[in-house]
């Protein structure tokens, strides 16, 4: 029986940040490309992306739509409002189901990288945007391969690198878009001959591998939450973010295996299961080792803890350490983030009012906490399990303190606490998160439902 596939690719620009809500931001109107601390670098990057986009479109015989010209003219002038508006119009044109696909091609991800400047630098001020990008860049050895996951992890690093197109100082890819053929074309156009990038055959093989696995798991009732797999007259149809990221994971493994002489690093969007045994903390991000690690040394865990403790002190103040209780953390969160009461606050007031920075750095720390939690879940020795749970607990406390309205930080921490039969602590974290003004919409509903579930669970005991 022949198996065919229909994959619904997500077309949203934001994919994988895993945080919700918004708090008070600096006014985007105050940002200016000309007055930016990295003005020259950003202008050169935008010009390079425009040239690259035109060359890719010409090579593929694609006529660029008029919104393309509008976007880059506005971008060159630093008119971020017109640039973002024209980009959104361009996006709607390209991905409207009623439109033909004659304009689509590898020029699109090249232009998306340029748009990232206007998506991330104006909102919230650029201090933490620059720190985010530059501190990741400084931590990665030249010639490495870097997977950027979240929008900041992709776009800030891309824009602030010496030359994205030339892979200097390292090669930047996003794991989120590998299942998109136009993105693979974009990568091949930049990096072929320098590193191995997946071919069309690689992509088809990964699609087929996922389909066969998904079909088997669907028949055995083993699908993952959110994984939509349907079989209709022998046709396997998969859709949704879980399916796409599963295919992306297989393609990241191809890139990893086919570039054995390169070091690899990742800023996680969605956890990719195959990577966990290979990962270790590396500053703000994680390193993907060549061989699975048998465990984390005390020195490694202590180094990661000390790095993050020192890194976030200017943001929130010098008070959070491994002995700080959950009661102290939730009281701080309610005072600073729910009531916006900065009296006695020893951190950076700009950070306390910058939702982008809060979400971005919380996401980074939560990802490393998830790595420790995975190690704890898979530990066979009781003392090792306890040691990794302790490391995960501290990382999640930091992630929650940085952004107590991040659903990822909340749910990951609650999962850890409930696995340790710490129901009261889990409920306190969830209740505190539910009080955040930024916890609205679907995220707010999910957290409030979490509170009810934890309350019912405690009553049942």
NUMARMI-238532 format. One line per 4 residues: number of its first residue (from 1); for each residue x, y, z of N, C-alpha, C. Coordinates in steps of 0.001 Angstrom, whole numbers, plus 500000, padded with zeros to 6 digits. Layout:
REM residues N
NUM> X:Y:Z:X:Y:Z:X:Y:Z  ...
REM end
This chain:
REM residues 461
1> 500851:498805:500000:500000:500000:500000:500884:501241:500000  500723:502092:499029:501542:503287:498919:501131:504302:499982  502134:504900:500593:501875:505890:501631:502193:507273:501103  501254:508178:501201:501490:509560:500805:501295:510445:502015
5> 501732:511684:501881:501728:512558:503043:501154:513917:502705  500409:514428:503641:500006:515826:503600:500448:516444:504915  501343:517393:504853:501816:518059:506061:501413:519511:506006  500722:519958:507023:500333:521360:507117:501432:522091:507868
9> 502238:522866:507148:503343:523572:507775:502842:524840:508449  503328:525154:509649:502949:526407:510290:503552:527572:509536  502776:528622:509349:503268:529769:508599:503472:530982:509493  503249:530812:510775:503469:531922:511689:504956:532176:511816
13> 505334:533427:511933:506736:533755:512136:507195:533278:513488  506378:533486:514516:506755:533063:515862:506421:531598:516006  507428:530781:516235:507205:529353:516399:508202:528838:517407  507735:528405:518538:508633:527752:519462:509078:528582:520636
17> 508571:529803:520791:508983:530586:521952:508398:530014:523223  507210:529398:523121:506618:528675:524250:506376:529553:525466  506135:530811:525240:505798:531690:526335:504604:532511:525924  503839:532979:526888:502640:533710:526528:502469:534953:527344
21> 501472:535726:526969:501186:536943:527698:502138:538054:527330  501860:539218:527869:502762:540341:527660:502635:541254:528855  503719:541873:529209:503697:542853:530292:504074:544191:529715  504314:545140:530565:504584:546499:530120:505877:546568:529325
25> 505844:547194:528169:507018:547304:527319:507421:548765:527169  508690:548950:526795:509094:550261:526353:508372:550566:525050  508198:551846:524746:507490:552216:523537:508340:551920:522310  507833:551104:521360:508602:550836:520150:508923:552094:519363
29> 508074:553118:519496:508300:554349:518742:509623:555011:519109  510171:554670:520270:511412:555298:520703:512637:554688:520026  512460:553552:519341:513600:552898:518709:513870:553481:517337  515142:553644:517005:515528:554172:515705:516690:553363:515168
33> 516619:552941:513927:517711:552206:513309:518975:553056:513251  518820:554333:512928:519993:555211:512839:520675:555395:514180  519895:555406:515262:520461:555656:516585:520772:554376:517354  520517:553250:516751:520800:551980:517414:522293:551850:517715
37> 522616:551180:518808:524019:550928:519151:524706:550063:518106  523932:549298:517368:524498:548421:516339:523948:548815:514966  523763:550101:514752:523133:550613:513537:523847:550130:512280  525169:550319:512223:525917:549940:511033:525798:548464:510720
41> 525864:547646:511759:525777:546205:511581:524407:545803:511050  523356:546392:511617:522007:546046:511177:521750:546507:509747  522231:547688:509396:522044:548184:508030:522762:547290:507021  523976:546897:507352:524718:545999:506450:524011:544657:506310
45> 523464:544180:507409:522762:542896:507376:521519:542979:506503  520735:544037:506669:519519:544201:505867:519867:544290:504383  520915:545052:504058:521335:545170:502655:521787:543818:502102  522495:543057:502914:522962:541741:502472:521785:540804:502227
49> 520772:540869:503093:519605:539993:502912:518804:540387:501679  518747:541686:501387:518047:542114:500183:518758:541596:498934  520079:541751:498887:520842:541265:497734:520701:539759:497581  520775:539068:498692:520642:537617:498663:519254:537202:498182
53> 518222:537886:498671:516850:537570:498273:516651:537769:496774  517171:538871:496250:517031:539139:494812:517756:538072:493985  518949:537706:494433:519718:536708:493687:519012:535355:493695  518457:534977:494834:517759:533696:494932:516506:533696:494054
57> 515767:534814:494067:514555:534898:493238:514912:534823:491758  515966:535528:491358:516374:535503:489952:516805:534100:489531  517529:533421:490391:517998:532066:490087:516836:531111:489901  515753:531313:490659:514595:530429:490590:513529:530926:489624
61> 513815:532052:488936:512867:532577:487962:511603:533124:488572  511705:533690:489763:510541:534193:490481:510466:535719:490364  509282:536207:490039:509036:537649:490034:508631:538072:491434  509400:538954:492022:509135:539371:493401:507895:540256:493465
65> 507039:540045:494439:505812:540841:494557:506124:542279:494968  505212:543213:494721:505479:544632:495014:505758:544902:496491  505175:544120:497386:505402:544345:498817:506868:544115:499202  507564:543310:498407:508988:543094:498643:509734:544416:498528
69> 509462:545160:497470:510130:546449:497274:509766:547420:498383  508515:547426:498774:508069:548335:499838:508770:548021:501150  508882:546740:501442:509525:546342:502688:510971:546817:502750  511744:546543:501699:513164:546880:501770:513424:548381:501677
73> 512584:549104:500943:512739:550559:500923:512524:551134:502319  511484:550645:503000:511221:551107:504370:512331:550649:505310  512813:549425:505122:513862:548886:505981:515145:549696:505859  515497:550078:504640:516717:550860:504428:516633:552233:505093
77> 515430:552787:505152:515238:554088:505800:515108:553971:507319  514981:552745:507802:514762:552555:509231:513329:552786:509643  512408:552837:508676:510983:553029:508962:510398:551674:509339  510553:551310:510613:510190:549957:511033:508684:549709:510978
81> 507889:550774:511163:506443:550573:511133:505965:550191:509730  506439:550934:508717:506081:550594:507339:506668:549248:506950  507875:548978:507406:508523:547703:507091:507712:546529:507641  507293:546615:508880:506546:545505:509472:505162:545373:508822
85> 504531:546491:508530:503217:546433:507884:503310:545792:506497  504307:546191:505717:504445:545636:504368:504842:544169:504419  505643:543790:505418:506011:542385:505550:504786:541535:505878  503938:542023:506773:502735:541276:507120:501813:541130:505917
89> 501716:542182:505103:500922:542098:503880:501521:541089:502919  502841:541113:502813:503546:540169:501959:503319:538740:502427  503363:538531:503726:503152:537202:504285:501744:536687:503959  500759:537556:504106:499385:537157:503803:499228:536805:502330
93> 499890:537572:501468:499801:537291:500032:500371:535902:499721  501518:535613:500290:502199:534363:499966:501466:533142:500499  500840:533289:501677:500286:532113:502337:498763:532072:502319  498145:532958:501556:496700:532883:501379:496371:531642:500546
97> 495547:530726:501075:495265:529474:500349:494661:529686:498968  494017:530846:498741:493381:531083:497449:494372:531582:496410  495584:531951:496845:496576:532466:495911:497408:531334:495316  497976:531605:494159:498904:530641:493566:500252:530772:494261
101> 501185:529903:493915:502466:529873:494627:503608:530438:493782  503288:531207:492730:504347:531621:491811:505397:532511:492475  505057:533171:493586:506011:534065:494238:506848:533350:495297  506480:532153:495683:507166:531511:496789:508501:530935:496345
105> 509471:531003:497226:510787:530473:496911:511747:530713:498052  513018:530408:497844:514004:530509:498915:514348:531951:499283  513890:532924:498467:514094:534325:498833:513295:534686:500093  512206:533929:500330:511324:534257:501448:512014:534097:502803
109> 512651:532966:503120:513347:532893:504404:514495:533876:504521  515126:534234:503400:516178:535259:503446:515604:536599:503878  514429:536934:503361:513773:538184:503742:513196:538105:505149  512757:536913:505549:512276:536740:506917:513389:537048:507923
113> 514615:536643:507613:515734:536962:508497:515913:538470:508633  515735:539194:507532:515833:540650:507598:514699:541242:508436  513507:540697:508269:512364:541179:509048:512581:541004:510543  513332:539975:510925:513589:539741:512343:514153:540950:513058
117> 514912:541782:512355:515452:543005:512957:514324:543881:513474  513291:544062:512671:512196:544963:513017:511173:544306:513933  511199:542991:513988:510332:542283:514918:510870:542355:516339  512197:542334:516499:512771:542129:517825:513512:543319:518411
121> 514054:544208:517599:514816:545319:518165:513940:546472:518669  512891:546895:517961:512117:548040:518455:511358:547766:519743  510777:546565:519894:509919:546312:521050:510752:546062:522288  510469:546788:523339:511126:546557:524615:512495:547173:524760
125> 512984:547895:523748:514331:548427:523840:515350:547387:523437  516551:547843:523035:517495:546912:522429:518596:546437:523363  518642:546930:524584:519712:546538:525496:519802:545027:525649  518693:544403:525966:518706:542963:526203:518703:542168:524904
129> 518187:542762:523836:518260:542094:522536:519719:541933:522113  520504:542995:522279:521922:542941:521928:522668:541969:522839  522373:542016:524132:523035:541106:525070:522706:539655:524735  521447:539385:524441:521011:538038:524088:521812:537516:522902
133> 521831:538288:521814:522521:537841:520609:524019:537754:520777  524623:538805:521308:526082:538840:521400:526631:537812:522389  525937:537597:523492:526447:536643:524478:526374:535206:523960  525371:534909:523158:525333:533596:522513:526456:533489:521487
137> 526628:534526:520675:527662:534507:519638:529048:534307:520249  529327:535026:521334:530645:534926:521959:530917:533545:522545  529866:532793:522837:530050:531497:523488:530294:530356:522513  530134:530604:521202:530201:529534:520207:531513:529625:519427
141> 532282:528549:519379:533553:528565:518641:533348:528795:517139  534325:529438:516516:534272:529668:515081:534141:528343:514332  533380:528374:513259:533228:527199:512410:532213:526196:512887  531553:526471:514004:530548:525549:514536:529242:525665:513755
145> 528328:524764:514058:526962:524835:513537:526042:525111:514717  525183:526112:514552:524295:526552:515625:522854:526458:515159  522015:525773:515941:520577:525733:515698:519911:526774:516583  519352:527821:515979:518575:528802:516730:517122:528411:516689
149> 516476:528337:517850:515115:527832:517889:514052:528902:517930  514029:529695:518991:513027:530748:519111:513327:531870:518132  512392:532782:517971:512648:533938:517119:513909:534691:517541  514073:535024:518840:515318:535694:519234:516545:534834:518969
153> 516433:533541:519237:517566:532656:519029:517993:532567:517583  517055:532754:516680:517387:532769:515247:517750:534170:514781  516832:535113:514957:516970:536405:514294:518018:537317:514928  518102:537332:516251:519096:538196:516890:520513:537713:516601
157> 520709:536415:516675:522038:535860:516392:522390:536056:514921  521440:535839:514039:521673:536032:512606:522080:537473:512302  521325:538425:512852:521571:539835:512536:522878:540344:513117  523287:539820:514265:524473:540332:514949:525743:539554:514632
161> 525635:538501:513835:526824:537762:513422:527634:538577:512412  528901:538222:512295:529770:538931:511348:529230:538844:509932  528863:537644:509498:528258:537448:508180:527443:536163:508198  526143:536317:508232:525264:535151:508224:525444:534349:506938
165> 525486:535035:505799:525557:534358:504505:526853:533573:504341  527937:534054:504947:529232:533381:504820:529509:532415:505971  528581:532302:506905:528790:531408:508034:529890:531890:508958  529974:533200:509169:530993:533766:510050:530322:534449:511241
169> 530720:534120:512443:531802:533205:512817:531389:531734:512816  530083:531463:512665:529607:530071:512623:528363:530025:511756  527894:528824:511489:526749:528625:510605:525466:528591:511434  524541:529488:511100:523287:529603:511857:522130:529040:511048
173> 521420:528080:511652:520235:527478:511057:519133:527515:512110  517904:527363:511677:516823:527180:512637:516224:525799:512454  516104:525052:513547:515505:523722:513465:514022:523788:513149  513407:524931:513376:511952:525030:513206:511495:524980:511761
177> 512360:525346:510818:511917:525495:509428:512466:524435:508490  513152:523429:509023:513819:522458:508149:512844:521638:507317  511618:521461:507790:510624:520711:507022:510068:521493:505844  510449:522771:505740:510012:523636:504650:511060:523579:503538
181> 510647:523113:502371:511583:522960:501260:512244:524257:500843  511528:525385:500923:512140:526662:500533:513246:527055:501502  513093:526688:502773:514153:526999:503736:515391:526150:503461  515194:524890:503097:516345:524049:502749:517048:524583:501499
185> 516291:525095:500543:516904:525722:499372:517752:526924:499794  517236:527695:500694:517941:528865:501222:519262:528447:501853  519223:527390:502681:520445:526914:503323:521448:526396:502296  520968:525650:501324:521877:525118:500308:522517:526241:499511
189> 521736:527286:499240:522279:528422:498504:523384:529141:499258  523296:529148:500587:524320:529823:501398:525498:528930:501723  525202:527702:502134:526211:526914:502841:526733:525686:502107  526149:525338:500932:526665:524177:500217:528146:524357:499893
193> 528906:523304:500103:530348:523375:499910:531095:523757:501168  530363:524288:502164:530974:524664:503443:530570:523680:504537  529287:523392:504607:528780:522341:505477:527750:521547:504692  527439:520361:505185:526410:519559:504535:525046:520056:504988
197> 524192:520359:504020:522808:520716:504311:521905:519689:503640  520744:519393:504214:519901:518307:503694:519485:518530:502237  519548:517476:501473:519094:517501:500085:517592:517245:500033  517037:517373:498839:515633:517041:498672:515363:515580:498996
201> 516321:514715:498652:516184:513294:498967:516211:513051:500476  517086:513773:501180:517124:513678:502643:515775:514064:503231  515219:515151:502718:513946:515640:503233:512844:514611:503017  512769:514048:501818:511739:513058:501535:511905:511813:502406
205> 513160:511404:502614:513415:510232:503445:512969:510472:504886  513225:511676:505402:512802:511995:506773:511289:512072:506876  510650:512651:505856:509184:512673:505836:508642:511252:505890  509193:510377:505041:508699:509013:504966:508963:508255:506269
209> 510134:508482:506858:510465:507830:508123:509482:508238:509218  509176:509528:509249:508215:509986:510251:506835:509393:509993  506423:509373:508733:505102:508851:508396:504945:507404:508837  505944:506605:508543:505863:505188:508908:505816:505010:510416
213> 506611:505810:511123:506604:505725:512580:505278:506215:513150  504771:507332:512612:503500:507880:513096:502346:506915:512829  502376:506273:511662:501323:505303:511334:501342:504137:512319  502544:503646:512620:502666:502538:513571:502163:502950:514948
217> 502571:504128:515402:502164:504587:516734:500676:504907:516783  500129:505376:515666:498693:505652:515619:497894:504360:515786  498362:503304:515153:497689:502007:515264:497826:501416:516658  498924:501748:517352:499165:501248:518709:498717:502226:519793
221> 498006:503284:519365:497494:504295:520300:498635:504913:521123  499727:505269:520429:500909:505829:521085:501264:507213:520557  500318:507917:519976:500604:509252:519475:500883:510211:520625  501702:511208:520345:502022:512214:521344:500868:513213:521462
225> 500736:513883:522602:499705:514920:522724:499881:515984:521642  498807:516306:520948:498857:517315:519905:499286:516787:518547  499589:515503:518448:500027:514912:517181:498792:514441:516409  498517:515071:515284:497314:514788:514502:497684:513909:513311
229> 497342:512630:513383:497643:511671:512318:496343:510990:511902  496063:511000:510604:494853:510363:510090:495198:509509:508885  494530:508357:508777:494721:507470:507639:493398:507384:506887  493428:507808:505628:492212:507848:504812:492488:507153:503485
233> 491908:505949:503308:492118:505173:502085:493599:504962:501777  494367:504645:502823:495784:504372:502634:496661:505602:502656  496064:506763:502702:496834:508011:502749:497029:508427:504203  498268:508628:504576:498563:509097:505918:498657:510614:505881
237> 497836:511274:506650:497834:512733:506716:498238:513164:508119  499252:514017:508194:499700:514521:509487:499673:516042:509443  499356:516627:510561:499318:518087:510624:499653:518534:512037  499933:519797:512159:500191:520372:513467:501670:520486:513783
241> 501932:521253:514826:503292:521590:515198:504103:520373:515649  503454:519433:516351:504172:518258:516838:504714:517446:515676  503895:517256:514647:504329:516495:513475:505471:517203:512765  505328:518494:512562:506369:519257:511864:507681:519209:512624
245> 507619:519375:513944:508852:519365:514721:509476:517972:514773  508670:516939:514658:509220:515587:514589:510023:515399:513310  509529:515939:512214:510268:515880:510953:511516:516748:511037  511378:517929:511626:512539:518793:511818:513625:518094:512630
249> 513204:517342:513648:514172:516644:514492:514989:515652:513671  514323:514924:512770:515038:513971:511925:516029:514685:511010  515660:515861:510529:516549:516610:509645:517736:517201:510405  517527:517596:511668:518672:518058:512459:519667:516926:512666
253> 519158:515688:512795:520050:514533:512962:520858:514285:511692  520254:514498:510541:520985:514378:509280:522138:515373:509244  521843:516633:509600:522874:517669:509584:523986:517334:510572  523601:516877:511744:524578:516512:512772:525471:515355:512296
257> 524869:514320:511747:525622:513145:511325:526511:513425:510116  526049:514283:509217:526776:514538:507978:527868:515599:508130  527984:516185:509310:529040:517175:509562:529837:516758:510798  530511:515613:510735:531173:515071:511927:532353:515883:512416
261> 532872:516786:511581:534036:517580:511977:533644:518938:512568  532367:519170:512764:531890:520461:513307:531374:520278:514729  531543:521324:515534:530874:521357:516835:529461:521890:516637  528541:521446:517498:527132:521820:517365:526608:522420:518670
265> 525761:523436:518518:525139:524108:519656:523680:524382:519322  522859:524484:520372:521426:524694:520126:520824:525618:521162  519966:526499:520667:519064:527292:521494:517694:526678:521256  517182:525987:522246:516022:525121:522058:514725:525892:521829
269> 513941:525376:520905:512560:525846:520775:511682:524780:521418  511420:523714:520669:510756:522534:521219:511810:521471:521489  511698:520735:522575:512671:519674:522845:512672:518635:521727  513862:518267:521261:514025:517237:520245:514588:516002:520936
273> 513795:514951:520987:514091:513812:521849:515467:513197:521616  515889:513080:520362:517141:512394:520086:518348:513122:520695  518208:514433:520905:519345:515231:521364:519654:515061:522847  518662:514734:523655:518847:514793:525104:520106:514077:525609
277> 520400:512862:525173:521599:512200:525700:522897:512919:525344  522868:513768:524300:524071:514430:523802:524267:515837:524376  523247:516374:525032:523260:517783:525424:523951:518015:526761  524560:519204:526874:525059:519689:528149:524885:521199:528196
281> 524740:521798:529381:524613:523259:529472:525854:523946:528929  525628:525052:528230:526738:525821:527667:526375:527304:527734  526593:527925:528884:526232:529327:529029:524731:529515:528916  524313:530378:527994:522885:530623:527801:522204:529491:527037
285> 522982:528699:526322:522403:527689:525440:522930:526304:525820  522930:525370:524863:523404:524020:525131:524312:523542:524001  525245:522700:524355:526133:522070:523384:525629:520661:523081  525725:520269:521791:525373:518914:521377:526685:518148:521197
289> 526963:517252:522111:528202:516491:522043:528141:515414:520975  529304:514962:520542:529389:513938:519514:528915:512582:520003  529166:512281:521276:528763:511012:521856:527824:511275:523035  526919:510350:523325:526040:510521:524495:526859:510636:525773
293> 526399:511461:526690:527072:511652:527966:526494:510687:528999  527359:510053:529749:526880:509123:530775:526292:509865:531961  526686:511108:532139:526169:511899:533250:526822:513267:533289  526360:514102:534203:526908:515444:534406:527751:515449:535680
297> 528957:515945:535594:529814:516033:536771:529314:517130:537708  529739:517050:538971:529413:518111:539929:529948:519446:539447  531123:519411:538847:531735:520647:538346:530896:521279:537249  530354:520466:536355:529512:520982:535275:528242:521622:535827
301> 527587:520946:536758:526346:521465:537332:526615:522743:538117  527682:522734:538895:528021:523920:539680:528378:525100:538764  529121:524831:537688:529477:525888:536752:528257:526518:536099  527298:525669:535718:526056:526173:535125:525272:527003:536128
305> 525172:526518:537360:524443:527257:538394:525085:528601:538665  526416:528619:538796:527115:529868:539094:527021:530856:537934  527095:530324:536704:526988:531197:535525:525657:531930:535520  524567:531174:535704:523244:531788:535636:522966:532685:536843
309> 523447:532308:537992:523256:533148:539176:523892:534513:538962  525087:534514:538435:525786:535772:538169:525144:536530:537016  524704:535803:535984:524181:536452:534781:522912:537238:535067  522026:536673:535902:520724:537326:536093:520708:538302:537276
313> 521793:538396:538012:521829:539340:539140:521528:540779:538715  522122:541286:537625:521785:542661:537219:520323:542821:536821  519665:541748:536431:518277:541817:535996:517318:541892:537178  517510:541007:538170:516523:540882:539254:517079:541199:540634
317> 518387:541414:540732:518997:541674:542030:519720:540449:542570  520532:540681:543581:521385:539628:544142:520709:539008:545367  519715:538176:545129:518991:537561:546249:518610:536098:545996  518582:535709:544740:518134:534366:544407:519323:533402:544387
321> 519298:532421:545274:520340:531404:545307:519702:530039:545538  520525:529003:545654:519991:527641:545731:519191:527391:547004  519338:528274:548003:518599:528100:549260:517339:528956:549333  517097:529774:548302:515916:530635:548303:514656:529780:548168
325> 513695:530015:549033:512491:529177:549059:511504:529562:547964  510594:528650:547684:509533:528931:546712:508632:530052:547224  508432:530114:548538:507615:531201:549108:508242:532559:548823  509547:532664:548932:510230:533933:548648:510129:534285:547168
329> 510268:533282:546320:510220:533512:544877:508831:533947:544430  507802:533284:544925:506441:533644:544519:506044:535005:545080  506530:535337:546277:506256:536670:546846:506907:537744:545984  508137:537499:545543:508835:538439:544652:508070:538597:543346
333> 507631:537485:542766:506913:537526:541495:505624:538327:541609  504897:538102:542677:503630:538809:542849:503864:540308:543042  504888:540657:543798:505169:542070:544078:505645:542809:542822  506627:542223:542130:507263:542919:541010:506464:542800:539727
337> 505954:541606:539420:505317:541385:538125:503796:541556:538149  503166:541205:539270:501712:541350:539330:501316:542765:539749  501976:543279:540784:501617:544615:541289:502489:545722:540721  503556:545354:540005:504502:546330:539462:505025:547264:540550
341> 505259:546682:541708:505788:547434:542853:507301:547224:542883  508051:548259:542522:509507:548153:542449:510199:548759:543664  509458:549033:544707:510079:549544:545922:511003:548465:546502  512227:548852:546761:513204:547909:547278:513785:546975:546233
345> 513391:547131:544980:513874:546274:543909:515324:546621:543589  516205:545621:543621:517635:545851:543425:518111:545495:542021  517191:545105:541155:517567:544746:539796:517437:545929:538851  517277:545635:537580:517164:546651:536537:515681:546946:536287
349> 515221:548168:536574:513810:548493:536333:513399:548284:534878  514346:548480:533955:514019:548272:532544:513722:546800:532267  514429:545910:532938:514126:544490:532777:512752:544173:533360  512437:544750:534504:511151:544491:535158:509977:544953:534305
353> 510221:545830:533337:509162:546335:532474:509310:545857:531027  510201:544927:530796:510498:544480:529439:510058:543029:529267  508870:542825:528751:508331:541469:528637:509137:540608:527682  509671:541217:526623:510462:540429:525681:511675:539820:526362
357> 512420:540643:527096:513608:540133:527793:513225:539091:528834  512155:539332:529558:511713:538375:530577:511447:537011:529949  510690:536999:528858:510340:535738:528211:511561:535067:527591  512417:535871:526965:513551:535307:526241:514527:534594:527178
361> 514920:535263:528258:515904:534664:529150:515293:533561:530008  514022:533698:530344:513342:532621:531050:513292:531366:530197  513029:531535:528918:512982:530395:528002:514328:529676:527958  515408:530444:527879:516738:529832:527844:516992:528999:529094
365> 516644:529567:530253:516903:528852:531509:515972:527658:531663  514750:527786:531210:513801:526684:531291:514251:525501:530441  514869:525782:529303:515354:524708:528440:516420:523884:529151  517336:524560:529846:518380:523842:530575:517770:523090:531756
369> 516775:523692:532412:516057:522971:533460:515424:521705:532928  514872:521767:531706:514283:520583:531096:515304:519493:530847  516538:519894:530529:517607:518915:530343:517925:518192:531646  518015:518942:532749:518241:518298:534046:517076:517368:534412
373> 515855:517820:534136:514685:517002:534449:514706:515698:533658  515132:515768:532397:515245:514545:531593:516278:513600:532200  517403:514159:532630:518440:513344:533267:517894:512680:534531  517111:513419:535305:516535:512856:536528:515568:511723:536205
377> 514727:511923:535201:513738:510908:534834:514397:509617:534360  515577:509739:533755:516242:508572:533188:517380:508038:534047  517547:508599:535243:518594:508125:536141:518187:506794:536768  519121:505882:536864:518857:504587:537495:519324:504561:538941
381> 520194:505489:539295:520713:505579:540655:519929:506630:541434  519514:506300:542643:518671:507206:543434:519376:508512:543751  520661:508448:544088:521388:509666:544422:521569:510560:543200  521780:509947:542027:521903:510727:540788:520574:511371:540434
385> 519487:510634:540631:518158:511193:540365:517907:512412:541245  518275:512320:542517:518088:513436:543434:518953:514631:543028  520192:514354:542622:521101:515433:542230:520593:516173:541003  520085:515442:540016:519561:516081:538808:518236:516792:539089
389> 517411:516235:539964:516184:516932:540350:516501:518248:541047  517527:518253:541882:517921:519492:542559:518390:520542:541553  519176:520100:540561:519647:521028:539531:518485:521563:538706  517529:520677:538366:516352:521106:537615:515519:522088:538427
393> 515357:521807:539712:514559:522666:540581:515116:524082:540598  516432:524204:540755:517021:525545:540814:516892:526262:539472  517121:525550:538367:516986:526168:537049:515553:526634:536803  514570:525828:537207:513178:526223:537019:512788:527379:537937
397> 513354:527416:539154:513091:528563:540030:513609:529850:539396  514773:529781:538774:515310:530960:538098:514436:531334:536898  514046:530345:536109:513206:530614:534940:511877:531229:535345  511271:530714:536406:509995:531248:536888:510167:532658:537419
401> 511253:532920:538140:511493:534259:538684:511686:535274:537573  512367:534880:536495:512579:535780:535368:511280:536107:534642  510352:535148:534609:509082:535367:533901:508013:534451:534479  507340:534875:535554:506353:534013:536212:505064:533836:535430
405> 504948:534464:534264:503773:534252:533418:504130:533445:532168  505318:532842:532155:505689:531972:531046:505041:530607:531250  504133:530177:530378:503522:528855:530538:504553:527739:530594  505612:527857:529796:506630:526804:529814:507298:526711:531174
409> 507719:527851:531718:508370:527834:533031:507420:527285:534095  506161:527686:534039:505176:527258:535037:504916:525755:534936  504572:525285:533738:504184:523883:533594:505365:522940:533814  506537:523322:533336:507695:522458:533556:508024:522368:535051
413> 507937:523490:535733:508261:523465:537155:507200:522697:537943  505949:522922:537602:504874:522196:538283:505016:520692:538056  505362:520290:536842:505556:518867:536565:506657:518279:537437  507746:519035:537594:508841:518551:538440:508389:518430:539889
417> 507689:519445:540378:507262:519444:541777:506265:518323:542058  505333:518120:541161:504353:517054:541391:505003:515672:541314  506034:515532:540483:506729:514244:540406:507463:513927:541700  507705:514945:542520:508366:514768:543808:507376:514818:544969
421> 506077:514737:544635:505015:514780:545645:505041:516069:546461  505368:517158:545800:505397:518471:546451:504194:519283:545965  503007:518761:546276:501775:519358:545776:501547:520781:546239  501893:521085:547492:501683:522439:548014:502545:523446:547269
425> 503798:523068:547010:504686:523960:546255:504187:524149:544827  503749:523062:544210:503242:523150:542840:502028:524077:542769  501129:523947:543736:499940:524794:543759:500312:526257:543957  501292:526540:544814:501714:527921:545048:502272:528545:543776
429> 503082:527795:543037:503628:528291:541772:502498:528583:540787  501566:527657:540643:500468:527835:539689:499553:528990:540094  499243:529086:541378:498383:530187:541852:499050:531534:541610  500333:531612:541854:501053:532866:541620:501020:533237:540144
433> 501253:532265:539289:501212:532525:537850:499836:533013:537419  498786:532459:538006:497422:532835:537620:497097:534274:537984  497858:534868:538911:497624:536249:539325:498301:537267:538416  499141:536815:537508:499880:537732:536646:498935:538397:535643
437> 498944:539715:535554:498089:540394:534579:498343:539938:533147  499569:539513:532880:499913:539083:531526:499364:537710:531187  498900:536976:532169:498412:535614:531946:496962:535689:531468  496795:535944:530172:495469:536134:529598:495202:535103:528502
441> 493994:535118:527993:493636:534285:526859:493809:532805:527153  494275:532084:526146:494423:530640:526257:495426:530264:527356  496532:531021:527435:497518:530726:528467:496913:530872:529857  496157:531946:530053:495519:532157:531345:494533:531058:531680
445> 493759:530640:530680:492787:529559:530902:493493:528261:531294  494601:527981:530631:495330:526747:530934:495904:526766:532352  496424:527910:532765:497002:527996:534110:495911:527917:535171  494788:528566:534929:493684:528487:535894:493143:527058:535993
449> 493111:526370:534856:492705:524970:534880:493726:524126:535639  494996:524470:535499:496047:523775:536242:495846:523956:537742  495512:525169:538158:495259:525429:539578:494131:524548:540086  493044:524460:539321:491897:523632:539740:492303:522161:539851
453> 493081:521687:538896:493512:520293:538930:494381:520007:540163  495276:520936:540470:496156:520752:541636:495349:520807:542928  494349:521678:542978:493492:521754:544164:492711:520456:544336  492169:519946:543254:491406:518685:543314:492304:517522:543721
457> 493517:517535:543218:494458:516476:543536:494799:516478:545034  494982:517653:545578:495294:517760:547011:494116:517321:547863  492903:517669:547448:491718:517274:548205:491536:515763:548147  491835:515181:546985:491679:513731:546831:492617:512972:547735
461> 493752:513569:548034:494731:512891:548913:494271:512961:550371
REM end
